Amino acid sequence: MDRTERFYKIEHLIRSRGCVSFAELLDALEVSPATLKRDLAYLRERLDAPIEYDAAENGYRFGQQWRGGKHELPGMWFNEAELHALLTMQQMLAGLDEQGVVGRHLQPMFDKVTGMLGVDAAEADELRRRVKLIGTARRRMASDCFETVGSAVVKRRRLAIRYRKKRDSAGGEREVSPQRLVHHRHAWYLDAFCHRSQGLRRFALDGIEAATLLDTEAQGLALAELEAELDRGYGIFAGGTPQEAELLFSADAAAWVSREEWHPTQQSEFLADGRWRLRLPYVDDTELLMDLLRHAGQVEVVQPAALREAYAQRLRQAVAAL
């Protein structure tokens, strides 16, 4: 068994028997006396386990502090591969949580993960640095706002927000029932039922200038209803009547574009000449046009005509700006 499993075994034996001799621990763990001594020292010094040697009983037991109910060893244990995965997850989370709100609350847990792995802080940091997330064009927001919105989602409580749209410098006050948080392309959004407009809306968190958690219970909506209303478009844009775009990528571009998922319900096929045909729904063409421009010269918009013309117009504007 690995080191983490031994920690669990030691804790279980002492908890169940009350007092366990060194010889009994050696027999159960099948390790050398030196290894067992290191494990016991690590449990006491790094995991704060109140393990004491009882000379009268010639064994190890939990001290009075534990028997008084003031201390518990960690209740969740992982093997070494799982611990490495958790440290990797911590680095990935840091890439999404630039305000440090979630990480601040989870740091005690990750400190315990580091302790269970048996490495010091420098070694744990070295492991995390082996995973790097590169983010561009991040949209910043106030950390206290993110925390308030996150609490409202979890607690199912209403929010009073002051929200400023991109094209509206005045802003406005709203009361909303939060449904879920969405992360998309380095930005966070709140899907909520807006009581002013009496409908589902998607709010960019960087547009929320102030948020107050209310005592009123949020109006609940089924996830199926939420997904049907807000997930049928392309990217982050939702609402309206979906249309279907048909795109045709060159054989050169098809080699890598065919491995991408543009939309969960997309339909695609390779043509005999190596080109790749992609069909997908969209509501608003803003984000779709941005992605099409990344493949300028390698993609043809077959239909609808309005999308084809909008794409052609963007290309003409790009050429004119040269």
RONUDREN-927324 format. One record per atom (N, C-alpha, C, O): z, y, x; residue in three letters. Coordinates in steps of 0.2 Angstrom, whole numbers, plus 2048, in hexadecimal, padded with zeros to 3 digits. Layout:
ZYXALA
...
end
This chain:
8007FA804MET
800800800MET
800806804MET
80380680AMET
7FD80C802ASP
7FD812806ASP
803816805ASP
808814802ASP
80481B809ARG
80A81F809ARG
80D821803ARG
812821801ARG
8088247FFTHR
80A8277F8THR
80D8217F4THR
8128227F0THR
80A81B7F4GLU
80C8157F0GLU
8138137F2GLU
8178117EEGLU
8148147F9ARG
81B8127FCARG
8208177F9ARG
8268157F7ARG
81E81E7F9PHE
8238237F6PHE
8258217EFPHE
82B8217EDPHE
82081F7EBTYR
82181D7E4TYR
8268177E4TYR
82A8177E0TYR
8248127E8LYS
82880C7E8LYS
82F80D7EALYS
83480A7E7LYS
8318117EFILE
8378137F1ILE
83B8167EBILE
8418147EAILE
83881B7E8GLU
83B81F7E3GLU
83D81A7DDGLU
84281A7DAGLU
8388157DCHIS
8398117D6HIS
83F80C7D7HIS
84380A7D3HIS
83F8097DELEU
8448047DFLEU
84B8087DFLEU
8508057DCLEU
84C80E7E2ILE
8528117E2ILE
8548137DAILE
85A8127D8ILE
84F8157D6ARG
8518177D0ARG
8538117CBARG
8588127C7ARG
85080B7CCSER
8518067C8SER
8578027CASER
85B7FF7C6SER
8598017D1ARG
85E7FD7D3ARG
8648017D5ARG
86A7FF7D5ARG
8648087D6GLY
86A80C7D7GLY
86B80D7DEGLY
86C8127E1GLY
86B8077E2CYS
86C8077E9CYS
8688027ECCYS
8687FC7EACYS
8648037F1VAL
8607FE7F5VAL
8617FE7FCVAL
8618037FFVAL
8627F87FFSER
8637F8806SER
85C7F980ASER
8577F9807SER
85D7FB810PHE
8577FC815PHE
8537F5815PHE
84D7F6815PHE
8567F0815ALA
8537E9816ALA
84F7E8810ALA
8497E5810ALA
8527E980AGLU
84E7E8803GLU
8487ED803GLU
8437EB801GLU
8497F3805LEU
8437F8806LEU
83D7F580ALEU
8377F5808LEU
83F7F3810LEU
83A7F0815LEU
8377EA812LEU
8317E9812LEU
83A7E680EASP
8377E080BASP
8337E2806ASP
82D7DF805ASP
8347E7802ALA
8307E97FCALA
82A7ED7FEALA
8257EC7FBALA
82B7F0804LEU
8257F5806LEU
8217F180BLEU
81B7F380CLEU
8237EC80FGLU
8207E9814GLU
81D7EE819GLU
8177EE81BGLU
8227F281CVAL
8207F6821VAL
8257F5827VAL
82A7F2826VAL
8247F982CSER
8297F8832SER
82F7FD831SER
82E80282DSER
8347FB834PRO
83A800833PRO
839807835PRO
83B80B831PRO
83580883AALA
83380F83CALA
82F813836ALA
831819835ALA
82B80F833THR
82781282ETHR
82B814828THR
82B819825THR
83080F826LEU
834810820LEU
839816822LEU
83A81A81DLEU
83B817828LYS
84081D82ALYS
83C823829LYS
83F828826LYS
83582382BARG
83182982AARG
83082B823ARG
831831821ARG
82F82681FASP
82E827817ASP
83482A814ASP
83482E810ASP
83A827816LEU
840829813LEU
842831815LEU
844835811LEU
84083281BALA
84183981EALA
83D83E81AALA
83E843819ALA
83683C819TYR
831840816TYR
83384180FTYR
83384780DTYR
83683C80BLEU
83883D804LEU
83D842804LEU
83D8467FFLEU
842842809ARG
848846808ARG
84684D80AARG
848852807ARG
84284E810GLU
841855813GLU
83B858810GLU
83B85E80FGLU
83685580EARG
83085880BARG
82F858803ARG
82C85C800ARG
832852800LEU
8318527F9LEU
8388537F6LEU
8398527F0LEU
83D8557FAASP
8448577F7ASP
8478517F3ASP
84A8527EEASP
84584B7F5ALA
8488457F1ALA
8508457F4ALA
8518457FAALA
8558457EFPRO
85C8447F1PRO
85E83D7F3PRO
86383B7F0PRO
85A83A7F8ILE
85C8347FAILE
8628347FFILE
861838804ILE
8678307FEGLU
86D830802GLU
86E829804GLU
86D824801GLU
87182880ATYR
87382280DTYR
87A82180BTYR
87F82580CTYR
87C81B807ASP
88381A805ASP
88581480AASP
88480E809ASP
88A81680EALA
88D812813ALA
89180C810ALA
890806812ALA
89480E80BALA
898808807ALA
894803804ALA
8967FD804ALA
88E805801GLU
88A8007FEGLU
8847FE803GLU
8807F9802GLU
884801809ASN
87F7FF80EASN
87880080BASN
8747FB80CASN
876805808GLY
870806805GLY
86E80D803GLY
872812804GLY
86980E800TYR
8668157FFTYR
8668167F7TYR
8648127F3TYR
86981C7F5ARG
86981E7EEARG
8688257EDARG
8678297F2ARG
8678277E7PHE
86682E7E6PHE
86D8317E5PHE
87182E7E2PHE
86D8387E8GLY
87483B7E8GLY
87683D7E1GLY
87283D7DCGLY
87C8407E1GLN
87F8437DBGLN
87A8487D8GLN
87A8487D1GLN
87684C7DBGLN
8728517D8GLN
86D84E7D4GLN
86C8507CEGLN
86A8487D6TRP
8658457D1TRP
8698417CBTRP
8668427C6TRP
86F83E7CCARG
87283B7C7ARG
8758407C2ARG
87683F7BCARG
8758477C4GLY
87784C7BFGLY
87184E7BBGLY
8728537B7GLY
86B84C7BDGLY
86584E7B9GLY
8628547BBGLY
85E8577B8GLY
8648577C1LYS
86185D7C4LYS
85B85C7C8LYS
8588617CALYS
8598567CAHIS
8548557CEHIS
85084F7CCHIS
85384A7CAHIS
84984F7CCGLU
8458497CBGLU
8408497D0GLU
83D84F7D2GLU
83E8437D3LEU
8388437D7LEU
8328447D4LEU
8328437CDLEU
82D8467D7PRO
8268477D3PRO
8258417CFPRO
82583B7D1PRO
8238437C8GLY
82183E7C4GLY
81A83B7C4GLY
8198367C0GLY
81683E7C8MET
80F83C7C8MET
80D83B7CFMET
80E83F7D4MET
80A8357D1TRP
8098337D7TRP
8018317D8TRP
7FE82F7D3TRP
7FE8337DEPHE
7F78317DFPHE
7F682E7E5PHE
7FA82E7EAPHE
7F182A7E6ASN
7EF8277ECASN
7EC82C7F1ASN
7EA8327EEASN
7EA82A7F7GLU
7E882F7FCGLU
7E18327FAGLU
7E08387FAGLU
7DD82E7F7ALA
7D68317F5ALA
7D78367EFALA
7D383B7EFALA
7DC8347EAGLU
7DD8397E5GLU
7E08407E7GLU
7DE8457E5GLU
7E483F7ECLEU
7E78457EFLEU
7E284A7F2LEU
7E28507F2LEU
7DD8467F6HIS
7D884A7F9HIS
7D484D7F4HIS
7D18537F5HIS
7D284A7EEALA
7CE84D7E9ALA
7D28537E6ALA
7CF8587E4ALA
7D88527E5LEU
7DC8587E2LEU
7DC85E7E7LEU
7DB8647E4LEU
7DC85D7EDLEU
7DC8637F2LEU
7D58667F2LEU
7D486C7F2LEU
7D08627F1THR
7C98647F0THR
7C88687EATHR
7C586D7E9THR
7CC8667E4MET
7CC8697DEMET
7CF8707DFMET
7CD8757DCMET
7D48707E3GLN
7D88777E4GLN
7D387C7E7GLN
7D38827E5GLN
7CF87A7ECGLN
7CA87E7EFGLN
7C48807EAGLN
7C28867E9GLN
7C287C7E5MET
7BD87D7E0MET
7C08827DBMET
7BD8877D9MET
7C68817D9LEU
7CA8857D5LEU
7CA88C7D8LEU
7C98917D4LEU
7CC88D7DEALA
7CC8937E1ALA
7C68977E1ALA
7C689D7E0ALA
7C08947E1GLY
7B98977E0GLY
7B889A7D9GLY
7B489F7D9GLY
7BB8977D4LEU
7BB89A7CELEU
7C089F7CCLEU
7BF8A37C8LEU
7C689E7CFASP
7CC8A27CDASP
7CD8A87D2ASP
7D28A87D6ASP
7C88AC7D3GLU
7C88B17D8GLU
7CE8B67D7GLU
7D08B97DCGLU
7D18B67D1GLN
7D78BB7D0GLN
7DD8B77D2GLN
7E28BA7D2GLN
7DD8B17D3GLY
7E38AD7D5GLY
7E88AB7CFGLY
7ED8A97D1GLY
7E68AC7C9VAL
7EA8AC7C3VAL
7EC8A47C3VAL
7F28A37C2VAL
7E78A07C2VAL
7E88997C1VAL
7EB8967C7VAL
7F08927C7VAL
7E98987CDGLY
7EB8957D3GLY
7F28967D4GLY
7F68927D7GLY
7F589C7D2ARG
7FC89E7D3ARG
80089A7D0ARG
8068987D2ARG
7FE8987CAHIS
8038947C6HIS
80288C7C8HIS
8078887C7HIS
7FD88A7CBLEU
7FC8837CDLEU
7FE8827D4LEU
7FE87C7D6LEU
7FF8887D8GLN
8018877DFGLN
8078827E0GLN
80787E7E5GLN
80C8827DCPRO
81287D7DDPRO
8108767DDPRO
8128727E1PRO
80B8757D8MET
80886E7D8MET
80486C7DEMET
8058667E0MET
8008717E0PHE
7FC86F7E6PHE
80186E7ECPHE
7FF86B7F1PHE
8068727EDASP
80B8717F2ASP
80E86A7F2ASP
80F8677F7ASP
80F8687ECLYS
8128617ECLYS
80C85C7EELYS
80E8577F1LYS
80685D7ECVAL
8008597EEVAL
8008587F5VAL
7FF8537F8VAL
80185E7F9THR
80185E800THR
80685A803THR
805857808THR
80C85B800GLY
812857802GLY
811850801GLY
81384C806GLY
80E84E7FCMET
80D8467FAMET
8088437FFMET
80883E801MET
803848801LEU
7FE845806LEU
80184480DLEU
7FE840811LEU
80684880EGLY
809847815GLY
80784B81AGLY
807849820GLY
804851819VAL
80185581EVAL
80585C81DVAL
80785E818VAL
804860823ASP
808866822ASP
80386B81FASP
7FD86A81EASP
80587281FALA
80187781BALA
7FA87881FALA
7F587981CALA
7FB878826ALA
7F587982AALA
7EF874829ALA
7E9875828ALA
7F286D828GLU
7ED868827GLU
7EA868820GLU
7E486781FGLU
7EE86A81BALA
7EC86A815ALA
7E6870814ALA
7E186F811ALA
7E8876817ASP
7E387B817ASP
7DC87981BASP
7D787B818ASP
7DD875820GLU
7D7873823GLU
7D386E81FGLU
7CD86F81FGLU
7D686A81BLEU
7D3866816LEU
7CF86A811LEU
7C986880FLEU
7D386F80EARG
7CF873809ARG
7C987780BARG
7C5878808ARG
7CA879812ARG
7C487D814ARG
7BE879816ARG
7B987B817ARG
7BF872815ARG
7B986E815ARG
7B486E80FARG
7AF86B80FARG
7B787280AVAL
7B3873804VAL
7B287A803VAL
7B787E803VAL
7AC87D803LYS
7AB884802LYS
7A68857FCLYS
7A18827FBLYS
7A988A7F8LEU
7A588C7F2LEU
7A28937F4LEU
7A68987F5LEU
79C8947F3ILE
79989B7F4ILE
79789E7EEILE
79389B7EAILE
79A8A37ECGLY
7988A77E6GLY
7958AE7E7GLY
7988B17EBGLY
7908AF7E3THR
78D8B67E4THR
78D8B97DDTHR
78D8B67D8THR
78D8C07DDALA
78D8C47D7ALA
7928C27D2ALA
7918C27CCALA
7988C17D5ARG
79E8C07D1ARG
7A08C77CDARG
79F8CC7CFARG
7A28C67C7ARG
7A48CB7C3ARG
7AC8CB7C2ARG
7AF8C77C0ARG
7AF8D17C5ARG
7B68D17C5ARG
7B98D47BFARG
7B68D77BBARG
7BF8D17BEMET
7C38D37B8MET
7CA8D47BAMET
7CD8D17BFMET
7CE8D77B6ALA
7D58D87B7ALA
7D98D17B6ALA
7D88CD7B1ALA
7DD8CF7BBSER
7E08C87BBSER
7E58C87B5SER
7E68C37B2SER
7E98CD7B3ASP
7ED8CD7AEASP
7EA8CC7A7ASP
7EC8C97A3ASP
7E48CF7A7CYS
7DF8CD7A1CYS
7DE8C67A0CYS
7DE8C379BCYS
7DB8C37A6PHE
7DA8BC7A6PHE
7DF8B87A4PHE
7DF8B37A0PHE
7E58B97A6GLU
7EB8B57A4GLU
7ED8B679DGLU
7EF8B179AGLU
7EC8BC79ATHR
7EE8BD793THR
7E98B978FTHR
7EB8B678ATHR
7E38BA791VAL
7DE8B678DVAL
7DF8AF78DVAL
7DE8AB788VAL
7E08AC793GLY
7E18A5794GLY
7E78A2790GLY
7E789D78DGLY
7EC8A6790SER
7F28A578CSER
7F18A4785SER
7F38A0781SER
7ED8A9782ALA
7EB8A977BALA
7E78A3779ALA
7E88A0774ALA
7E28A177EVAL
7DE89B77CVAL
7E389577CVAL
7E2891777VAL
7E8894780VAL
7EC88E781VAL
7F188E77BVAL
7F2889778VAL
7F4894779LYS
7F9895774LYS
7F689576DLYS
7FA895768LYS
7F089676DARG
7EC897766ARG
7EF89D763ARG
7F189D75DARG
7EF8A3766ARG
7F28A9763ARG
7EC8AE763ARG
7E78AE767ARG
7EC8B375FARG
7E78B875EARG
7E88BD764ARG
7EE8BE767ARG
7E38C1766LEU
7E38C676BLEU
7E08CC768LEU
7DC8CD763LEU
7E48D276AALA
7E18D9769ALA
7DE8DB76FALA
7E18DB774ALA
7D78DC76FILE
7D48DE775ILE
7D08E5774ILE
7CE8E776FILE
7CF8E877AARG
7CB8EE77AARG
7C58EC77EARG
7C58EA784ARG
7BF8EB77BTYR
7B98E877ETYR
7B48ED77FTYR
7B28F177BTYR
7B18ED785ARG
7AB8F2786ARG
7A58EE788ARG
7A48EA78DARG
7A08EF784LYS
7998EC785LYS
7968EF78ALYS
7978F578CLYS
7918EB78DLYS
78D8EE793LYS
7898F4791LYS
7898F9795LYS
7878F478BARG
7838FA788ARG
7878FF784ARG
784903781ARG
78D8FE784ASP
791902780ASP
797905784ASP
79C902785ASP
79790B786SER
79C90E78ASER
7A2910787SER
7A791178ASER
7A2910780ALA
7A891277CALA
7AD90D77BALA
7B390E77CALA
7AA90677BGLY
7AF90177AGLY
7B2901773GLY
7B090576FGLY
7B68FC771GLY
7B98FB76AGLY
7BF8F676AGLY
7BF8F276EGLY
7C38F7765GLU
7C98F3764GLU
7C78ED760GLU
7C38EE75BGLU
7C98E7761ARG
7C88E175DARG
7CE8DD75DARG
7D28DD762ARG
7CE8D9758GLU
7D38D4757GLU
7CF8CD757GLU
7CB8CC753GLU
7D18C875CVAL
7CD8C275CVAL
7D18BC75CVAL
7D78BC75EVAL
7CF8B775ASER
7D28B075ASER
7CE8AC760SER
7C98A975FSER
7D18AC766PRO
7CE8A876CPRO
7CD8A176APRO
7D189D767PRO
7C789E76CGLN
7C689776BGLN
7C5893772GLN
7C888E772GLN
7C2896777ARG
7C189377DARG
7BF898783ARG
7BC89D781ARG
7C0896789LEU
7BE89A78FLEU
7B8897792LEU
7B8890792LEU
7B389A794VAL
7AD898796VAL
7AB89B79DVAL
7AC8A179EVAL
7AA8977A2HIS
7A889A7A9HIS
7A08987AAHIS
79E8937A9HIS
79D89E7ABHIS
79689D7ACHIS
7938A27B1HIS
7948A87B1HIS
79089F7B6ARG
78D8A37BCARG
7928A87BFARG
7908AE7BFARG
7988A67C1HIS
79C8AA7C4HIS
79F8B07BFHIS
7A28B57C2HIS
79F8AF7B9ALA
7A38B37B4ALA
7A68AF7AFALA
7A48AA7ADALA
7AB8B27ACTRP
7AF8AF7A7TRP
7AE8B27A0TRP
7AD8B87A0TRP
7AE8AE79BTYR
7AD8B1794TYR
7B28AE78FTYR
7B58A8791TYR
7B38B178ALEU
7B88AF785LEU
7B48AE77ELEU
7B18B377CLEU
7B48A877CASP
7B18A6775ASP
7B68A7770ASP
7BB8A4771ASP
7B58AC76BALA
7BA8AD766ALA
7B78AF760ALA
7B28B175FALA
7BC8AE75APHE
7BA8B0754PHE
7BC8B8753PHE
7C28B9754PHE
7B78BC752CYS
7B98C3752CYS
7BA8C574BCYS
7B68C4746CYS
7C08C7749HIS
7C28C9742HIS
7BF8CF740HIS
7BF8D173AHIS
7BD8D4744ARG
7B98DA742ARG
7B28D8740ARG
7B08DB73AARG
7AF8D4743SER
7A88D2741SER
7A88CC73DSER
7A28CA73ASER
7AD8C873CGLN
7AE8C2739GLN
7A98BD73BGLN
7A58BA737GLN
7A98BC741GLY
7A48B7744GLY
7A68B574BGLY
7AA8B874EGLY
7A38B074ELEU
7A48AE755LEU
7A08B2759LEU
79B8B4758LEU
7A48B475FARG
7A18B8764ARG
7A38B676BARG
7A88B376CARG
79F8B8770ARG
7A08B6777ARG
7A18BD77AARG
79D8C177BARG
7A88BD77DPHE
7AA8C3781PHE
7AA8C2788PHE
7AD8BD78APHE
7A78C678CALA
7A78C6793ALA
7AE8C9795ALA
7B08CE793ALA
7B28C5799LEU
7B98C779BLEU
7B98CD79FLEU
7BE8D179FLEU
7B48CF7A3ASP
7B48D57A7ASP
7B28DB7A2ASP
7B38E07A5ASP
7B18DA79CGLY
7B08DF797GLY
7B68E0793GLY
7B68E578FGLY
7BB8DC794ILE
7C18DD790ILE
7C68E2795ILE
7C88E079AILE
7C78E8792GLU
7CB8ED796GLU
7D28EC795GLU
7D68EE799GLU
7D48E978FALA
7DB8E878EALA
7DC8E2789ALA
7D88E2784ALA
7E18DE78AALA
7E28D9785ALA
7EA8D8784ALA
7EE8D8788ALA
7EB8D777DTHR
7F28D677BTHR
7F38D0777THR
7F08CF772THR
7F88CC779LEU
7F98C6775LEU
7FD8C776FLEU
8028CA76FLEU
7FA8C5769LEU
7FE8C6763LEU
8028C0761LEU
8018BB763LEU
8068C275CASP
80A8BC759ASP
8078B8754ASP
8098B2752ASP
8018BB752THR
7FD8B774CTHR
7FA8B174FTHR
7F78B1754THR
7FA8AC74BGLU
7F78A674DGLU
7EF8A774DGLU
7EC8AA748GLU
7EB8A4752ALA
7E48A5752ALA
7E18A174CALA
7E389C74AALA
7DB8A374AGLN
7D78A0745GLN
7D489A748GLN
7D089B74DGLN
7D5894746GLY
7D288E74AGLY
7CC88C747GLY
7CA88D741GLY
7C788A74CLEU
7C188874ALEU
7BF88174DLEU
7C2880753LEU
7BC87D74AALA
7BA87774DALA
7B5878753ALA
7B187C753ALA
7B6874758LEU
7B287475ELEU
7AB87375DLEU
7A6876760LEU
7AA86F758ALA
7A386D756ALA
79F873753ALA
799875755ALA
7A387774FGLU
7A087E74CGLU
79F883752GLU
79A886752GLU
7A4883757LEU
7A388775CLEU
79D886761LEU
79988A762LEU
79C880762GLU
79787D766GLU
79087F763GLU
78B880766GLU
79087D75CALA
78A87E758ALA
788886758ALA
782887758ALA
78C88A758GLU
78B891758GLU
78989475EGLU
78589875FGLU
78D892764LEU
78D89676ALEU
789892770LEU
788895775LEU
78888C76FASP
785888774ASP
77E886773ASP
77B883777ASP
77B88976EARG
77488776DARG
76F88B771ARG
76988A771ARG
771891773GLY
76D895777GLY
76C89377EGLY
76D88D780GLY
769897782TYR
768896789TYR
76D89A78DTYR
76D8A078DTYR
770897792GLY
77589A796GLY
77B89D792GLY
77E89978DGLY
77D8A3793ILE
7838A6790ILE
7818A9789ILE
7868AB785ILE
77B8AA788PHE
7798AE782PHE
7798A977CPHE
7768A477CPHE
77C8AC777ALA
77D8A8770ALA
77C8AC76AALA
77B8B276BALA
77B8A9765GLY
77A8AC75EGLY
7738AD75DGLY
76F8AD762GLY
7718AD757GLY
76A8AE755GLY
7668A7754GLY
7698A2754GLY
7608A8753THR
75C8A2751THR
75989F758THR
7558A275BTHR
75A899759PRO
75789675FPRO
75089575FPRO
74D89475APRO
74D896765GLN
745895766GLN
74588F76BGLN
74988E76FGLN
73F88C76CGLU
73E888771GLU
73988A776GLU
73388D774GLU
73B88A77CALA
73688C782ALA
733886785ALA
736881786ALA
72D887786GLU
72988178AGLU
727884791GLU
723889791GLU
729881796LEU
72888479DLEU
72487E7A1LEU
7258787A0LEU
7208807A5LEU
71C87C7A9LEU
71C87E7B0LEU
71A8837B2LEU
7208797B4PHE
72187B7BBPHE
71B8777C0PHE
7198727BEPHE
71A87A7C5SER
7158787CASER
7178717CDSER
71D8707CDSER
71386D7D0ALA
7158677D3ALA
7198687D9ALA
71E8647DAALA
71886E7DCASP
71D86F7E2ASP
7248717E0ASP
72986E7E3ASP
7248757DAALA
72B8767D8ALA
72E8717D4ALA
7358707D4ALA
72A86C7D1ALA
72D8677CDALA
7328627D1ALA
7378607CEALA
7318627D8ALA
73585D7DCALA
73C85F7DBALA
74085A7DBALA
73E8657DBTRP
7458677DBTRP
7478697D4TRP
74D8687D2TRP
74386D7D0VAL
7458707CAVAL
74686A7C5VAL
74A86B7C0VAL
7438647C6SER
74485F7C1SER
74B85C7C1SER
74D8587BDSER
74E85D7C7ARG
75585B7C8ARG
75A85F7C5ARG
76085E7C4ARG
7588657C2GLU
75D86A7BFGLU
75D8697B8GLU
7598677B5GLU
76386B7B5GLU
76486B7AEGLU
7648727ACGLU
7698767AEGLU
75F8747A8TRP
75F87B7A6TRP
76387C79FTRP
76588179DTRP
76387679BHIS
766876795HIS
76886F793HIS
76486A794HIS
76E86E790PRO
77086778EPRO
76B86378APRO
76B85D78APRO
767867786THR
763863781THR
75C864783THR
75786377FTHR
75A866789GLN
75386678CGLN
74F86078BGLN
75285A78CGLN
74986078BGLN
74485B78BGLN
73F85C790GLN
73D862791GLN
73E857794SER
73985879ASER
73585279BSER
73784C799SER
73085379FGLU
72B84D7A1GLU
7278507A7GLU
7258567A7GLU
72584B7ABPHE
72084C7B0PHE
71984B7ADPHE
7188467AAPHE
71484F7AFLEU
70D84F7ADLEU
70A84B7B3LEU
70C84A7B8LEU
7048487B1ALA
7008447B6ALA
6FF8477BCALA
6FE8447C1ALA
6FE84E7BCASP
6FC8527C2ASP
7028547C6ASP
7028587CBASP
7088517C4GLY
70E8537C8GLY
7128597C5GLY
71885A7C8GLY
70F85D7C1ARG
7138627BEARG
7198607B9ARG
71985A7B7ARG
71D8647B8TRP
7238627B4TRP
7248677AETRP
72486D7AFTRP
7248647A8ARG
7248687A2ARG
72B86779FARG
72F86279FARG
72E86D79ELEU
73586E79BLEU
735872795LEU
732877794LEU
73986F790ARG
73A87278AARG
741873788ARG
74586E78AARG
743879786LEU
74A87A785LEU
74B880780LEU
74788477FLEU
75188077DPRO
752885778PRO
75588B77BPRO
75888B780PRO
754891778TYR
75789777ATYR
75889C774TYR
75489B76FTYR
75C8A1775VAL
75D8A576FVAL
75B8AC772VAL
7578B076EVAL
75E8AE777ASP
75C8B577BASP
7598B3781ASP
75B8AF785ASP
7538B7783ASP
74F8B5788ASP
7528B878FASP
74F8B7794ASP
7578BC78FTHR
7598C0795THR
75B8BB79BTHR
7588BC7A0THR
75F8B679AGLU
7618B279FGLU
75B8AD7A1GLU
75A8AB7A7GLU
7578AB79CLEU
7528A679DLEU
74D8AA7A2LEU
74A8A77A6LEU
74B8B07A0LEU
7468B47A4LEU
7498B57ACLEU
7458B47B0LEU
74F8B67ACMET
7528B67B3MET
7518B07B7MET
74F8B07BDMET
7528AA7B4ASP
7518A47B7ASP
7498A27B8ASP
74789F7BEASP
7458A47B4LEU
73E8A47B5LEU
73B8A87BBLEU
7378A57BELEU
73E8AE7BCLEU
73C8B27C1LEU
73E8AF7C8LEU
73B8B07CDLEU
7438AA7C8ARG
7448A77CEARG
73F8A27D0ARG
73E8A07D6ARG
73B8A07CCHIS
73589C7CDHIS
72E89F7CCHIS
72989C7CBHIS
72E8A67CDALA
7288A97CCALA
7228A67D0ALA
7238A57D6ALA
71D8A57CDGLY
7178A27D1GLY
71789B7D0GLY
7128977D2GLY
71D8987CEGLN
71D8907CEGLN
71E88E7C7GLN
71E8887C5GLN
71F8927C2VAL
7208907BBVAL
71B8947B6VAL
71A89A7B7VAL
7198917B1GLU
7158947ACGLU
7198937A5GLU
71B88E7A3GLU
7198997A2VAL
71C89979BVAL
717897796VAL
71289B795VAL
717891793VAL
71288F78EVAL
713892787VAL
70F895784VAL
719892785GLN
71B89577FGLN
72389677EGLN
726893782GLN
72589A77APRO
72189E775PRO
71D8A4778PRO
71F8A677EPRO
7198A7774ALA
7158AC776ALA
7198B2779ALA
7188B677EALA
71F8B4775ALA
7238B9776ALA
7268B977DALA
7278BD781ALA
7298B377ELEU
72C8B1785LEU
7278B278ALEU
7288B4790LEU
7218AF789ARG
71B8AF78EARG
71A8B7790ARG
7198B8796ARG
7198BB78BGLU
7188C278CGLU
71E8C6790GLU
71D8CA794GLU
7248C478EALA
72A8C7791ALA
72A8C5798ALA
72C8C979DALA
7288BF79ATYR
7288BD7A1TYR
7238C07A5TYR
7248C37AATYR
71D8C17A2ALA
7178C47A5ALA
7198CC7A6ALA
7178CE7ABALA
71C8CF7A1GLN
71E8D67A2GLN
7238D77A8GLN
7238DB7ACGLN
7288D27A9ARG
72D8D27AEARG
7298D27B5ARG
72A8D57BAARG
7248CD7B5LEU
7208CC7BBLEU
71C8D37BDLEU
71B8D57C3LEU
7198D67B8ARG
7158DC7B9ARG
71A8E27BCARG
7188E57C0ARG
7208E27B9GLN
7258E77BBGLN
7278E67C2GLN
7288EA7C6GLN
7288DF7C4ALA
7298DE7CBALA
7248E07D0ALA
7258E37D5ALA
71E8DE7CEVAL
7188E07D2VAL
7188E87D3VAL
7168EB7D8VAL
7198EB7CDALA
7188F37CDALA
71E8F67D2ALA
71D8FB7D4ALA
7238F37D3ALA
7298F57D6ALA
7288F47DEALA
72C8F77E2ALA
7238F17E0LEU
7228EF7E7LEU
71F8F67EBLEU
71E8F67F1LEU
end
